[in-house]
Amino acid sequence: MLELHNIHKTFNKGTINEKPALCGVNLHLNPGDFVTIIGGNGAGKSTTLNAIAGVWPVDEGSIVIDGETITGYPEYKRARLLGRVFQDPMTGTAATMEIGENLALAARRGQKRGLRWGITKKERERYYEMLKVLDLGLEDRMTSKVGLLSGGQRQALTLLMASLQKPKLLLLDEHTAALDPKTAAKVLDLTNNIVTENNLTTMMVTHNMKDAIRMGNRLIMMHEGRIIYDVAGEEKKKLHVSDLLEKFEQASGGEFANDRMMLS
């Protein structure tokens, strides 16, 4: 479902602030893979997701999604293939629009727009049932502005919007990092349910090692723009945080230095 071939990206090339971000990243994801990505600060985790999403062009290499080479596609052309949830709950939704209107926008992504009435009765009924599954009471607030929702409610809604059209690839960039622990746990459970039920190929960047071990069927560790550890299946299920720290030290030749990860 996803192939990254020798991806390179350097920011501010040729200047005093030159920073190599991705140094020959190679990755192959099968349909239905749920991959968690961990690593220290500046390891290249979010940069990898941005490269796939087309936030900026890569310097070298190719990106293929479901057999379609998208390396040269602008960001808006990739949108029909991707779903994305960001770290900031304020991103990914239109705050001044109603909950139902946000869902309608997500449902129409990549389609031609006409002049017919915004949301049909049938669509409202569908959105009602979808929101009900979230168990957040949003199904009875479809006319409420999204800007009035809490961070957790917005992330849950964004997750629903990102998966509404069953994208080829779902990108989750530390999507629970800005939430309190209880809300983060609820959003993670919701994530697991949505990914499993829709069999979505997913990449989830996280700073929480326990979440990285618990979620998904595969775990990738990055360091200085490279993948230094890749584990899946039963071997992944048996991992402990201490194992990941040891693997990092073996692969990188140094101690794991990321306060947020260590504290979580």
Backbone as CSV, one residue per row, in Angstrom:
resi,resn,N_x,N_y,N_z,CA_x,CA_y,CA_z,C_x,C_y,C_z
1,MET,0.824,-1.216,0.000,0.000,0.000,0.000,0.855,1.262,0.000
2,LEU,2.050,1.185,0.612,2.976,2.325,0.604,4.387,1.831,0.353
3,GLU,5.082,2.518,-0.545,6.489,2.226,-0.794,7.278,3.525,-0.788
4,LEU,8.266,3.602,0.082,9.208,4.721,0.097,10.553,4.180,-0.367
5,HIS,11.088,4.763,-1.422,12.357,4.312,-1.978,13.408,5.402,-1.858
6,ASN,14.382,5.189,-0.972,15.555,6.057,-0.867,15.181,7.541,-0.752
7,ILE,14.321,7.852,0.227,13.850,9.239,0.405,14.894,10.080,1.137
8,HIS,15.265,11.182,0.501,16.194,12.143,1.100,15.530,13.511,1.181
9,LYS,15.794,14.215,2.275,15.328,15.593,2.418,16.272,16.369,3.325
10,THR,16.789,17.492,2.803,17.642,18.381,3.585,17.028,19.773,3.574
11,PHE,16.854,20.339,4.737,16.294,21.690,4.845,17.415,22.734,4.829
12,ASN,17.120,23.900,4.262,18.074,25.020,4.199,19.404,24.609,3.567
13,LYS,19.316,23.829,2.500,20.515,23.317,1.840,21.415,24.461,1.362
14,GLY,22.705,24.299,1.605,23.681,25.285,1.158,23.820,26.485,2.065
15,THR,23.141,26.461,3.217,23.237,27.583,4.166,23.877,27.098,5.470
16,ILE,24.120,28.027,6.358,24.704,27.686,7.652,23.734,26.866,8.501
17,ASN,22.430,26.953,8.164,21.400,26.215,8.902,21.018,24.899,8.232
18,GLU,21.873,24.396,7.346,21.569,23.157,6.635,21.322,22.009,7.621
19,LYS,20.209,21.287,7.399,19.829,20.214,8.315,19.305,19.002,7.532
20,PRO,20.110,17.927,7.462,19.617,16.694,6.828,18.503,16.098,7.693
21,ALA,17.313,15.916,7.114,16.167,15.426,7.879,15.847,13.965,7.576
22,LEU,15.949,13.576,6.308,15.738,12.186,5.903,16.934,11.756,5.069
23,CYS,17.509,10.616,5.432,18.763,10.174,4.802,18.623,8.771,4.213
24,GLY,17.867,8.669,3.134,17.720,7.380,2.470,16.718,6.462,3.144
25,VAL,15.516,6.959,3.409,14.477,6.166,4.071,13.838,5.206,3.068
26,ASN,13.818,3.923,3.425,13.151,2.890,2.626,12.115,2.200,3.506
27,LEU,10.900,2.096,2.992,9.820,1.514,3.787,8.772,0.892,2.877
28,HIS,8.270,-0.266,3.269,7.211,-0.945,2.511,6.099,-1.326,3.487
29,LEU,4.883,-0.862,3.202,3.726,-1.193,4.041,2.742,-2.036,3.236
30,ASN,2.304,-3.130,3.814,1.280,-3.965,3.194,-0.102,-3.396,3.525
31,PRO,-1.114,-3.695,2.706,-2.469,-3.240,3.016,-2.899,-3.710,4.409
32,GLY,-3.423,-2.794,5.209,-3.885,-3.133,6.550,-2.836,-3.020,7.629
33,ASP,-1.584,-2.736,7.268,-0.538,-2.543,8.278,-0.848,-1.322,9.135
34,PHE,-0.662,-1.459,10.441,-0.796,-0.333,11.370,0.574,-0.174,12.025
35,VAL,1.311,0.832,11.583,2.700,1.026,12.000,2.811,2.195,12.969
36,THR,3.431,1.954,14.115,3.736,3.044,15.041,5.192,3.450,14.838
37,ILE,5.464,4.751,14.932,6.814,5.276,14.689,7.281,6.051,15.907
38,ILE,8.440,5.682,16.429,9.015,6.389,17.574,10.439,6.820,17.232
39,GLY,10.983,7.691,18.067,12.336,8.181,17.862,12.548,9.460,18.645
40,GLY,13.795,9.869,18.787,14.118,11.082,19.531,13.739,12.333,18.770
41,ASN,14.018,13.484,19.369,13.747,14.758,18.709,14.587,14.871,17.443
42,GLY,13.952,15.264,16.336,14.678,15.417,15.081,15.044,14.118,14.399
43,ALA,14.378,13.016,14.786,14.698,11.712,14.200,14.184,11.570,12.778
44,GLY,13.158,12.357,12.431,12.598,12.283,11.085,11.201,11.695,11.030
45,LYS,10.556,11.560,12.185,9.230,10.928,12.254,8.173,11.753,11.509
46,SER,7.961,12.969,11.983,6.966,13.841,11.347,7.400,14.242,9.946
47,THR,8.699,14.356,9.729,9.219,14.695,8.410,8.835,13.627,7.392
48,THR,8.855,12.370,7.819,8.457,11.269,6.936,6.996,11.402,6.547
49,LEU,6.127,11.697,7.525,4.702,11.872,7.238,4.476,13.065,6.315
50,ASN,5.217,14.149,6.537,5.086,15.332,5.687,5.547,15.050,4.256
51,ALA,6.564,14.211,4.126,7.048,13.838,2.791,5.968,13.069,2.038
52,ILE,5.300,12.167,2.736,4.232,11.378,2.113,3.048,12.275,1.745
53,ALA,2.723,13.216,2.626,1.576,14.104,2.414,1.845,15.176,1.366
54,GLY,3.130,15.399,1.029,3.462,16.397,0.018,3.533,17.809,0.545
55,VAL,3.819,17.959,1.827,3.935,19.298,2.417,5.053,20.079,1.727
56,TRP,6.113,19.363,1.316,7.192,19.924,0.508,7.775,18.793,-0.340
57,PRO,8.474,19.115,-1.428,9.041,18.070,-2.288,10.263,17.414,-1.661
58,VAL,10.456,16.140,-1.938,11.657,15.452,-1.453,12.809,15.755,-2.406
59,ASP,14.038,15.652,-1.910,15.215,15.931,-2.742,15.537,14.759,-3.664
60,GLU,15.228,13.569,-3.169,15.592,12.359,-3.920,14.689,11.217,-3.477
61,GLY,14.449,10.260,-4.377,13.662,9.083,-4.027,12.258,9.131,-4.607
62,SER,11.481,8.089,-4.333,10.120,8.004,-4.871,9.139,7.534,-3.800
63,ILE,7.892,7.985,-3.953,6.801,7.632,-3.037,5.687,7.014,-3.865
64,VAL,5.281,5.793,-3.498,4.244,5.077,-4.235,3.138,4.665,-3.268
65,ILE,1.898,4.998,-3.596,0.741,4.587,-2.792,-0.180,3.743,-3.653
66,ASP,-0.396,2.514,-3.238,-1.280,1.583,-3.942,-0.944,1.502,-5.434
67,GLY,0.355,1.431,-5.722,0.812,1.291,-7.102,0.903,2.583,-7.882
68,GLU,0.494,3.707,-7.302,0.513,5.004,-7.981,1.670,5.856,-7.463
69,THR,2.573,6.232,-8.354,3.712,7.065,-7.970,3.248,8.507,-7.784
70,ILE,3.384,9.012,-6.573,2.864,10.353,-6.250,3.975,11.345,-5.927
71,THR,5.215,10.970,-6.187,6.367,11.790,-5.790,6.239,13.243,-6.231
72,GLY,5.769,13.457,-7.466,5.679,14.820,-7.985,4.335,15.484,-7.772
73,TYR,3.405,14.791,-7.116,2.067,15.359,-6.907,2.105,16.495,-5.877
74,PRO,1.368,17.585,-6.112,1.219,18.602,-5.060,0.345,18.052,-3.939
75,GLU,0.337,18.760,-2.819,-0.372,18.293,-1.625,-1.856,18.042,-1.883
76,TYR,-2.505,18.941,-2.639,-3.951,18.796,-2.839,-4.298,17.575,-3.681
77,LYS,-3.381,17.159,-4.562,-3.645,15.982,-5.393,-3.517,14.689,-4.591
78,ARG,-2.741,14.722,-3.531,-2.563,13.535,-2.693,-3.713,13.361,-1.703
79,ALA,-4.496,14.434,-1.515,-5.547,14.432,-0.488,-6.571,13.319,-0.705
80,ARG,-6.830,12.960,-1.955,-7.830,11.913,-2.223,-7.350,10.531,-1.785
81,LEU,-6.039,10.389,-1.585,-5.468,9.097,-1.187,-5.206,9.006,0.313
82,LEU,-5.159,10.158,0.972,-4.707,10.213,2.358,-5.763,10.748,3.320
83,GLY,-5.679,10.274,4.560,-6.405,10.868,5.665,-5.354,11.297,6.674
84,ARG,-5.577,12.414,7.364,-4.534,12.885,8.278,-5.115,13.533,9.520
85,VAL,-4.511,13.230,10.670,-4.875,13.869,11.936,-3.595,14.448,12.534
86,PHE,-3.650,15.716,12.907,-2.470,16.428,13.384,-2.401,16.442,14.913
87,GLN,-1.272,16.922,15.417,-1.079,17.017,16.867,-1.998,18.073,17.478
88,ASP,-2.179,19.180,16.784,-3.000,20.278,17.290,-4.481,19.996,17.020
89,PRO,-5.309,19.891,18.067,-6.746,19.640,17.875,-7.445,20.730,17.064
90,MET,-6.829,21.914,16.956,-7.434,23.017,16.206,-7.242,22.848,14.699
91,THR,-6.337,21.943,14.315,-6.062,21.711,12.901,-6.899,20.533,12.408
92,GLY,-7.347,20.615,11.171,-8.079,19.480,10.605,-9.581,19.654,10.576
93,THR,-10.089,20.705,11.245,-11.524,21.007,11.211,-11.717,22.499,10.962
94,ALA,-12.908,22.865,10.505,-13.252,24.280,10.308,-14.034,24.749,11.533
95,ALA,-13.403,25.546,12.372,-13.963,25.924,13.672,-15.282,26.676,13.589
96,THR,-15.469,27.472,12.543,-16.675,28.302,12.448,-17.836,27.586,11.758
97,MET,-17.611,26.353,11.348,-18.665,25.577,10.698,-19.238,24.540,11.658
98,GLU,-20.450,24.074,11.366,-21.108,23.090,12.230,-20.452,21.712,12.113
99,ILE,-20.716,20.867,13.096,-20.186,19.500,13.085,-20.625,18.779,11.809
100,GLY,-21.917,18.883,11.496,-22.449,18.229,10.304,-21.812,18.748,9.030
101,GLU,-21.556,20.064,8.982,-20.937,20.664,7.797,-19.501,20.179,7.628
102,ASN,-18.777,20.012,8.731,-17.416,19.491,8.664,-17.404,18.068,8.115
103,LEU,-18.343,17.260,8.575,-18.429,15.892,8.077,-18.781,15.866,6.589
104,ALA,-19.654,16.781,6.178,-20.038,16.860,4.765,-18.846,17.246,3.895
105,LEU,-18.016,18.148,4.389,-16.811,18.535,3.651,-15.890,17.329,3.468
106,ALA,-15.722,16.561,4.544,-14.863,15.374,4.482,-15.430,14.329,3.522
107,ALA,-16.742,14.185,3.523,-17.397,13.198,2.660,-17.284,13.566,1.185
108,ARG,-17.151,14.871,0.897,-17.090,15.325,-0.490,-15.669,15.556,-0.982
109,ARG,-14.691,15.217,-0.181,-13.299,15.455,-0.568,-12.966,14.734,-1.867
110,GLY,-12.401,15.487,-2.809,-12.020,14.902,-4.088,-13.140,14.814,-5.100
111,GLN,-14.355,15.235,-4.707,-15.499,15.171,-5.620,-15.799,16.547,-6.198
112,LYS,-16.492,16.554,-7.326,-16.914,17.814,-7.912,-18.047,18.401,-7.084
113,ARG,-18.038,19.712,-6.900,-19.062,20.388,-6.100,-20.149,20.967,-6.996
114,GLY,-21.383,20.843,-6.565,-22.507,21.415,-7.303,-23.179,22.520,-6.503
115,LEU,-24.398,22.880,-6.911,-25.124,23.962,-6.244,-26.325,23.439,-5.466
116,ARG,-26.382,22.118,-5.260,-27.519,21.579,-4.528,-27.403,21.897,-3.037
117,TRP,-28.496,21.650,-2.286,-28.536,21.944,-0.855,-27.396,21.235,-0.122
118,GLY,-26.814,21.903,0.855,-25.605,21.425,1.512,-25.623,19.994,2.010
119,ILE,-26.508,19.677,2.944,-26.535,18.345,3.545,-27.944,17.770,3.414
120,THR,-28.042,16.610,2.815,-29.356,15.984,2.644,-29.794,15.296,3.928
121,LYS,-31.062,14.957,3.997,-31.607,14.264,5.161,-30.929,12.913,5.345
122,LYS,-30.691,12.227,4.239,-30.038,10.916,4.289,-28.624,11.033,4.853
123,GLU,-27.916,12.085,4.443,-26.550,12.307,4.942,-26.568,12.599,6.435
124,ARG,-27.522,13.415,6.895,-27.623,13.730,8.321,-27.847,12.469,9.151
125,GLU,-28.678,11.582,8.624,-28.943,10.320,9.323,-27.673,9.479,9.410
126,ARG,-26.909,9.493,8.332,-25.642,8.743,8.308,-24.650,9.323,9.307
127,TYR,-24.521,10.656,9.319,-23.591,11.312,10.239,-24.010,11.101,11.693
128,TYR,-25.311,11.080,11.923,-25.833,10.851,13.276,-25.340,9.503,13.799
129,GLU,-25.463,8.477,12.982,-25.047,7.136,13.390,-23.536,7.060,13.604
130,MET,-22.782,7.736,12.754,-21.327,7.759,12.892,-20.895,8.431,14.193
131,LEU,-21.500,9.576,14.478,-21.164,10.321,15.693,-21.581,9.556,16.949
132,LYS,-22.656,8.808,16.849,-23.158,8.039,17.990,-22.122,7.022,18.457
133,VAL,-21.399,6.456,17.488,-20.373,5.448,17.795,-19.251,6.040,18.649
134,LEU,-19.001,7.347,18.503,-17.936,8.000,19.269,-18.247,8.039,20.766
135,ASP,-19.540,7.965,21.098,-19.982,7.982,22.502,-19.544,9.265,23.223
136,LEU,-19.664,10.388,22.506,-19.300,11.683,23.086,-20.486,12.652,23.096
137,GLY,-21.648,12.172,22.703,-22.834,13.008,22.675,-22.882,13.988,21.516
138,LEU,-21.981,13.848,20.558,-21.925,14.794,19.442,-23.062,14.591,18.445
139,GLU,-23.678,13.408,18.463,-24.777,13.149,17.515,-25.972,14.078,17.760
140,ASP,-26.102,14.587,18.995,-27.197,15.503,19.321,-26.772,16.968,19.228
141,ARG,-25.541,17.196,18.725,-25.024,18.562,18.623,-24.530,18.873,17.206
142,MET,-25.142,18.261,16.212,-24.643,18.394,14.837,-24.661,19.820,14.308
143,THR,-25.489,20.671,14.908,-25.552,22.065,14.453,-24.634,22.980,15.268
144,SER,-23.919,22.387,16.236,-22.978,23.180,17.041,-21.724,23.494,16.238
145,LYS,-21.146,24.668,16.487,-19.897,25.038,15.838,-18.767,24.181,16.416
146,VAL,-17.873,23.732,15.558,-16.781,22.867,15.990,-15.846,23.594,16.957
147,GLY,-15.757,24.916,16.825,-14.902,25.700,17.717,-15.322,25.640,19.172
148,LEU,-16.552,25.186,19.444,-17.046,25.090,20.817,-16.693,23.751,21.473
149,LEU,-16.133,22.820,20.700,-15.821,21.494,21.232,-14.507,21.498,22.007
150,SER,-14.358,20.516,22.884,-13.098,20.348,23.617,-12.043,19.757,22.678
151,GLY,-10.795,19.747,23.129,-9.711,19.206,22.310,-9.935,17.749,21.959
152,GLY,-10.363,16.959,22.943,-10.607,15.537,22.702,-11.751,15.304,21.725
153,GLN,-12.808,16.093,21.855,-13.954,15.970,20.945,-13.544,16.331,19.518
154,ARG,-12.704,17.363,19.400,-12.259,17.781,18.062,-11.366,16.727,17.426
155,GLN,-10.483,16.115,18.230,-9.615,15.074,17.672,-10.435,13.859,17.258
156,ALA,-11.442,13.520,18.046,-12.310,12.388,17.698,-13.050,12.685,16.390
157,LEU,-13.529,13.921,16.253,-14.226,14.323,15.036,-13.265,14.321,13.837
158,THR,-12.060,14.844,14.037,-11.063,14.873,12.968,-10.710,13.461,12.514
159,LEU,-10.606,12.552,13.473,-10.317,11.155,13.163,-11.429,10.544,12.319
160,LEU,-12.659,10.866,12.688,-13.816,10.378,11.935,-13.809,10.956,10.520
161,MET,-13.503,12.234,10.402,-13.448,12.892,9.100,-12.339,12.313,8.226
162,ALA,-11.180,12.054,8.843,-10.025,11.548,8.094,-10.263,10.142,7.541
163,SER,-11.124,9.380,8.225,-11.364,7.995,7.819,-12.686,7.813,7.073
164,LEU,-13.419,8.905,6.874,-14.762,8.839,6.309,-14.790,8.200,4.919
165,GLN,-13.804,8.521,4.094,-13.754,7.982,2.739,-12.820,6.773,2.619
166,LYS,-12.437,6.219,3.764,-11.531,5.065,3.788,-10.300,5.313,2.911
167,PRO,-9.423,6.194,3.361,-8.241,6.549,2.562,-7.307,5.359,2.364
168,LYS,-6.466,5.461,1.339,-5.464,4.419,1.104,-4.483,4.354,2.266
169,LEU,-4.221,5.525,2.870,-3.263,5.607,3.968,-3.717,6.665,4.967
170,LEU,-3.738,6.291,6.251,-4.107,7.216,7.325,-2.847,7.619,8.079
171,LEU,-2.595,8.933,8.178,-1.407,9.466,8.838,-1.804,10.146,10.150
172,LEU,-1.249,9.665,11.251,-1.554,10.210,12.575,-0.269,10.762,13.175
173,ASP,-0.177,12.081,13.258,1.061,12.722,13.704,0.949,13.182,15.151
174,GLU,1.297,12.291,16.079,1.204,12.571,17.522,-0.167,13.163,17.860
175,HIS,-1.218,12.517,17.401,-2.564,13.096,17.479,-3.168,13.097,18.878
176,THR,-2.469,12.515,19.862,-2.966,12.573,21.246,-2.021,13.355,22.162
177,ALA,-0.950,13.901,21.606,0.084,14.553,22.426,-0.426,15.776,23.175
178,ALA,-1.413,16.491,22.606,-1.907,17.727,23.230,-3.083,17.474,24.177
179,LEU,-3.439,16.207,24.391,-4.607,15.881,25.205,-4.184,15.388,26.589
180,ASP,-5.074,15.518,27.568,-4.794,14.988,28.892,-4.820,13.455,28.809
181,PRO,-4.172,12.755,29.756,-4.038,11.293,29.679,-5.352,10.532,29.490
182,LYS,-6.402,10.929,30.206,-7.681,10.219,30.116,-8.294,10.380,28.724
183,THR,-8.274,11.624,28.219,-8.832,11.889,26.888,-7.988,11.220,25.807
184,ALA,-6.657,11.261,25.985,-5.748,10.626,25.021,-6.035,9.137,24.911
185,ALA,-6.279,8.491,26.060,-6.568,7.049,26.061,-7.859,6.758,25.297
186,LYS,-8.854,7.624,25.465,-10.140,7.438,24.770,-9.969,7.603,23.256
187,VAL,-9.190,8.611,22.855,-8.953,8.846,21.428,-8.148,7.694,20.824
188,LEU,-7.215,7.139,21.581,-6.432,5.996,21.096,-7.313,4.762,20.907
189,ASP,-8.212,4.534,21.851,-9.154,3.411,21.720,-10.027,3.595,20.483
190,LEU,-10.484,4.822,20.279,-11.291,5.139,19.109,-10.477,4.920,17.825
191,THR,-9.214,5.335,17.864,-8.317,5.135,16.722,-8.217,3.659,16.370
192,ASN,-7.991,2.848,17.394,-7.849,1.409,17.185,-9.118,0.815,16.569
193,ASN,-10.273,1.260,17.058,-11.553,0.746,16.549,-11.761,1.118,15.081
194,ILE,-11.510,2.387,14.761,-11.722,2.866,13.393,-10.769,2.187,12.410
195,VAL,-9.497,2.083,12.802,-8.501,1.449,11.931,-8.826,-0.024,11.710
196,THR,-9.211,-0.713,12.787,-9.510,-2.143,12.687,-10.767,-2.407,11.868
197,GLU,-11.824,-1.664,12.168,-13.103,-1.883,11.480,-13.022,-1.599,9.984
198,ASN,-12.211,-0.595,9.611,-12.106,-0.213,8.200,-10.879,-0.806,7.510
199,ASN,-10.087,-1.578,8.288,-8.866,-2.203,7.761,-7.985,-1.164,7.055
200,LEU,-7.746,-0.040,7.737,-6.980,1.054,7.153,-5.476,0.855,7.336
201,THR,-4.718,1.076,6.286,-3.263,1.110,6.394,-2.907,2.415,7.095
202,THR,-2.170,2.326,8.199,-2.000,3.483,9.081,-0.560,3.657,9.541
203,MET,-0.126,4.912,9.636,1.164,5.262,10.236,0.890,6.220,11.388
204,MET,1.349,5.881,12.578,1.100,6.709,13.757,2.405,7.084,14.449
205,VAL,2.733,8.366,14.412,3.882,8.874,15.152,3.457,9.101,16.595
206,THR,4.255,8.636,17.528,3.925,8.824,18.946,5.202,9.032,19.755
207,HIS,5.084,9.743,20.878,6.215,9.901,21.787,6.090,8.948,22.973
208,ASN,5.008,8.192,23.005,4.752,7.288,24.126,5.111,5.858,23.741
209,MET,6.164,5.322,24.348,6.661,3.991,23.987,5.650,2.895,24.287
210,LYS,4.902,3.047,25.383,3.899,2.032,25.733,2.809,1.985,24.675
211,ASP,2.376,3.158,24.211,1.371,3.218,23.150,1.920,2.618,21.859
212,ALA,3.185,2.895,21.574,3.810,2.377,20.355,3.846,0.848,20.362
213,ILE,4.050,0.264,21.526,4.083,-1.196,21.646,2.668,-1.773,21.584
214,ARG,1.735,-1.111,22.258,0.364,-1.621,22.365,-0.413,-1.502,21.066
215,MET,-0.205,-0.424,20.334,-0.995,-0.153,19.132,-0.351,-0.762,17.891
216,GLY,-1.176,-1.248,16.991,-0.695,-1.687,15.688,-0.022,-3.046,15.658
217,ASN,0.404,-3.427,14.462,1.045,-4.733,14.266,2.525,-4.611,13.934
218,ARG,3.009,-3.356,13.875,4.407,-3.145,13.494,4.935,-1.871,14.142
219,LEU,6.211,-1.856,14.514,6.824,-0.701,15.167,8.126,-0.350,14.454
220,ILE,8.310,0.944,14.220,9.531,1.430,13.570,10.178,2.469,14.468
221,MET,11.498,2.372,14.620,12.250,3.375,15.372,13.151,4.124,14.404
222,MET,13.135,5.457,14.502,13.968,6.292,13.643,15.016,7.042,14.439
223,HIS,16.124,7.327,13.761,17.210,8.084,14.402,17.999,8.785,13.305
224,GLU,18.128,10.106,13.431,18.894,10.922,12.492,18.506,10.657,11.038
225,GLY,17.186,10.619,10.792,16.691,10.510,9.426,16.737,9.133,8.818
226,ARG,16.953,8.110,9.665,17.010,6.738,9.163,16.149,5.818,10.035
227,ILE,15.693,4.727,9.444,15.001,3.689,10.208,16.057,2.755,10.758
228,ILE,16.139,2.661,12.088,17.190,1.844,12.707,16.640,0.559,13.333
229,TYR,15.316,0.444,13.408,14.710,-0.754,14.001,13.312,-0.926,13.439
230,ASP,12.982,-2.148,13.044,11.687,-2.446,12.437,11.245,-3.810,12.951
231,VAL,10.160,-3.845,13.715,9.722,-5.104,14.326,8.212,-5.269,14.134
232,ALA,7.764,-6.503,13.979,6.342,-6.747,13.714,5.880,-8.045,14.367
233,GLY,4.556,-8.245,14.340,3.957,-9.514,14.770,4.191,-9.871,16.225
234,GLU,4.438,-11.140,16.475,4.603,-11.652,17.832,5.797,-11.030,18.539
235,GLU,6.855,-10.770,17.795,8.049,-10.164,18.391,7.726,-8.791,18.960
236,LYS,6.888,-8.034,18.253,6.488,-6.709,18.724,5.647,-6.817,19.993
237,LYS,4.721,-7.775,20.028,3.826,-7.935,21.173,4.595,-8.233,22.463
238,LYS,5.744,-8.853,22.341,6.534,-9.238,23.514,7.463,-8.130,24.000
239,LEU,7.504,-7.017,23.293,8.415,-5.927,23.641,8.026,-5.241,24.948
240,HIS,9.034,-4.700,25.629,8.849,-3.821,26.786,9.600,-2.522,26.503
241,VAL,9.291,-1.474,27.249,9.966,-0.191,27.058,11.475,-0.354,27.198
242,SER,11.901,-1.163,28.158,13.338,-1.394,28.369,13.984,-2.011,27.130
243,ASP,13.239,-2.853,26.415,13.760,-3.462,25.184,13.994,-2.400,24.123
244,LEU,13.050,-1.446,24.019,13.189,-0.389,23.022,14.390,0.506,23.322
245,LEU,14.585,0.820,24.593,15.737,1.635,24.978,17.047,0.922,24.650
246,GLU,17.060,-0.374,24.900,18.250,-1.165,24.603,18.506,-1.233,23.088
247,LYS,17.435,-1.443,22.334,17.558,-1.508,20.874,18.075,-0.190,20.317
248,PHE,17.588,0.919,20.891,18.029,2.226,20.428,19.527,2.397,20.663
249,GLU,19.980,2.028,21.835,21.393,2.167,22.162,22.259,1.285,21.268
250,GLN,21.768,0.080,20.966,22.523,-0.828,20.095,22.614,-0.285,18.678
251,ALA,21.480,0.219,18.163,21.422,0.647,16.768,22.070,1.999,16.535
252,SER,21.963,2.888,17.535,22.454,4.249,17.340,23.823,4.487,17.962
253,GLY,24.196,3.625,18.896,25.479,3.798,19.560,25.456,4.867,20.632
254,GLY,24.275,5.258,21.065,24.160,6.275,22.109,22.924,6.067,22.939
255,GLU,22.770,6.879,23.996,21.609,6.764,24.862,20.418,7.497,24.261
256,PHE,19.234,6.997,24.577,18.006,7.618,24.095,17.789,8.915,24.862
257,ALA,17.717,10.023,24.136,17.589,11.326,24.797,16.356,12.060,24.295
258,ASN,15.237,11.817,24.947,13.996,12.523,24.608,13.165,12.586,25.876
259,ASP,13.126,13.759,26.490,12.450,13.918,27.776,10.990,13.506,27.733
260,ARG,10.296,13.897,26.661,8.857,13.581,26.583,8.635,12.082,26.565
261,MET,9.458,11.362,25.823,9.302,9.914,25.754,9.637,9.263,27.098
262,MET,10.701,9.727,27.717,11.121,9.128,28.983,10.074,9.351,30.072
263,LEU,9.485,10.544,30.092,8.479,10.869,31.113,7.179,10.120,30.886
264,SER,6.854,9.824,29.622,5.592,9.143,29.350,5.736,7.636,29.455
